[in-house]
Amino acid sequence: MRGMAAPATICSLLGQPALPLLSAEGDINIGAVFALHRNALFKVHSFTSRPEKTPCISFNPREFQFAQTLIFALEEINNSSDLLPGLSLGYQVYDSCSSAPLAIHSALALMNSPGPEDSLGDPSSCSRSPAVLGIVGESSSTSTIGISSLVGPFSIPVISHFATCACLSNRKKFPSFFRTISSDFYQSRALAKLVKHFGWNWVGVVNSNNDYGNNGMATFMEAAWHEGVCVEYQEAIHRTDPREKLLETVRVIRKATARVVVLFLGLGDLLPLLNELALEGDPGLQWVGSEAWITARVLTENKAYGFLSGAVGFAIRNARLDGLEVFLEKVHPSQAPDNTLLMEFWESVFQCSFKGGSSTLCTGTESLAKLKNQYTDVSELRISNKVYTAVYAIAHALHNLLTDLKNDTDSGNRPVYTPQQVLQYLKEVRFRVKTGEEIWFDANGDVVACYDLVNWQQEENGTLQFHAVGLYDSSMPPEQRITFNKGKLVWAGGQAEAPAGVCSESCPTGTRKAVQKGKPVCCYDCVPCAEGEISNITDSNGCYRCDLEYWSNEKRDRCVLKPVEFLSYEEMMGIVLVFFSLLGSGVTTLVAVVFSIHKDTPIVRANNSELSFLLLFSLTLCFLCSLTFIGRPSEWSCMLRHTAFGITFVLCISCILGKTIVVLMAFRATLPASNVMKWFGPPQQRLSVLAFTLIQVLICVLWLTVSPPFPYKNMKTYKEKIILECDVGSAIGFWAVLGYIGLLALLCFVLAFLARKLPDNFNEAKFITFSMLIFCAVWITFIPAYVSSPGKFTVAVEIFAILASSFGLLFCIFAPKCFIILLRPEQNTKKHMMVKTSNDIRY
């Protein structure tokens, strides 16, 4: 056979012969490797010389139960008429002594079938046909890796019942490996999902420093990262570590802030750690366990480990194997008097000796039925069931192979089976065992992952018991894979609620997480969302900005419509402005009434009563146009307010300009040979007012035609509210209207200033000059105030400018006249009006 040199070399290195501790010949033999003994500390050799023999220091009753389960399954198959009829299955069981080198040694023996007289150091013993068509074992992932690496090139199938390392799913490295237990690929991810499901995102982890622990923890760390779970510390230990290493791990566990600890440990590595933890008392932690120890009875029976109460973890699903309990109790040294393993088993469980001496003498009448230990306990057959399933997987593959070979040959000779054939049929096997579980292997040799969620609960007598409280099924959709009964769970310290396993408390709605400098992402501060941003879920990584027309509420957890602000009639500022607007129009009307009553008096007639009444009318309109600036802006109100303001003020200034020109023309008319008044009589005055006003009307019409004012939601001035205002549309049109008003006002001021010193007793130009000075001052200061005023105050400033300038014109021009009409009627005479006075006389 090609490639036999390599095993021969390994044979020569390992040295001593290996013989099965339990065996029975059959038509077809199945091999098995179990850790029937525990070993002392194993020394690492450089393999430059022959390794020392690994000492086996104690008997392992749990592994012996696995071996007996294999024998039970084989006898059950041999007694079956449906499976492999006419063929008997034999077995060869080897002891690895919990040592990877001895596991490889045992695999070599199964490959080459040495006899009692052979030595594995003899190359001829490594050139025989394989003694078995398949190997069941080993329990340890490290030992199984060694066995699978060795037999893989020879296509001898290996089916493990307890090796869960995800690395064994690599078909390139382990082409003949199968397992009936779920891969840690699934368990590690299931543990990460479990931790996340209970709201824990800050945990510590301790794993075995071997292939099982290191590979499983690497997968867990990756899955935890994807689930948003942070690991505060990771410690790797091994049962062979010095006590100082264990104490250092204990110190890290107790000093850490993480209150949830994931123990991805083999039972042998966990026991030394628990012993050290127990010496210092209950650490008050929530434990999460892997399937390697979460259902270990040896832990629940020790009251020193009471601090494990509340532990949760995934365990291989339990099963019931009818008849196995009776079979286990029938095991007796008399079945094989020459088998030293059976005698050792008997002496170990009953603490006696067949040789007598200082120990109690074994009589052989001791009863296993009355014994309660790991071997006789059939309440937890989670792993034993996987041994049972592995045997049936090989048997079904052989059965399918036998069926096909019988169909293909007509000879009566018994067909010859090869490991390669069994390997091919194992890849396609699919069957259902008596427990109801359907077994089949995927492309990597793995079965569907299905775990019990186990919870450790303290009984009244102080002992611990583990209870199945849920299930994990990888065949279900991701969101439905974990199911459990929350009411049955008990947590660390007997609490009814899951302990907090977080670095930082959950951030409420309205806040976001801000990672603390130098710490993992699970350690964060809760920062309130900025104005205009919200977070409506807990533990939000960021805040989300509201849409333009929305703003965050006070709690920052909901977007609400921004309040719309405009100068309304209901608010105090609007009421005050309306009051003064109506007051101004009322006073103007009152002045018009006074002038109407005294229209025939000299002072009214001397000041061009027609223009005076038109001016009073325009002032009334100026006061009333301010009302269009109050209230909710609409398309019509926006167009009306600006055009009404522009036209009424031009009408007002035109009247004043006309009166100013009249004053100047009247003075010129008193000069000799002057006939200027005929060129600026009442018709010309009316025409000038009409012409000046029509120009503004034309500007407004063009403005409204090209780009009229329109209501606009201003969201830039204030972020938290909407200012509903009137956009001017065309800025050119807006400033043209204001500019034209300013131009007329400036012209009027210049003319009035020129006429202020004319020698009339009642020179109206003085009052016009002063009124135009106030008018220009108001509108010059209006520009910066308008630009800098926010929101509705912009409109209020504009109304104030309209009212202030209107009141200025009203009082400066008409107050002195009303004073004379009402309080100094003796001065309201033609004689008094015609008196010339010097410039230093004050009226």
Disulfide bonds with the S-S distance in Angstrom:
Cys11-Cys126 2.25
Cys56-Cys97 1.91
Cys165-Cys167 2.33
Cys230-Cys522 2.07
Cys352-Cys362 1.78
Cys503-Cys523 1.90
Cys507-Cys526 1.99
Cys529-Cys543 1.99
Cys546-Cys559 1.92
Cys638-Cys726 1.90
